[in-house]
Amino acid sequence: MTIQSEIGQLGEELASSYLTEKGYEILERNWRWSKSELDIIAKKDEVLVFVEVKAKSYTYYGDPAESIGPKKERMIYEGAAAYMRQVAHEWEFRFDIITVIFSQQFEPKIEHFEDAFFPGI
């Protein structure tokens, strides 16, 4: 396992704990369909939430959320559409981003961007 994949895995663990503390129910983690992987699928109230987690140990190449472009959004949407078909989805949904920045001097910084994007179709 590479250092970046370990950082990503730890970021997903922290994001899942953060969401649980905020009252979200985690339905799936690392759900795969075709070429898509959905980091976290959660539910809060009657909203289905697809969460992309971006974790980094530094920000000098930009904010982690900025690395999610139109191609990545489209892949997330395609995976989300497949999941919604599988579970016969009948409620509201949205796409969130959670960033986790690890620092040697401080506790990890978690930011949650609700309704962060809606991929163009």
Secondary structure, 3 states (H helix, E strand, C coil): CCHHHHHHHHHHHHHHHHHHHCCCEEEEEEEEECCEEEEEEEEECCEEEEEEEEEECCCCCCCHHHHCCHHHHHHHHHHHHHHHHHCCCCCEEEEEEEEEECCCCCCCEEEEECCCCCCCC
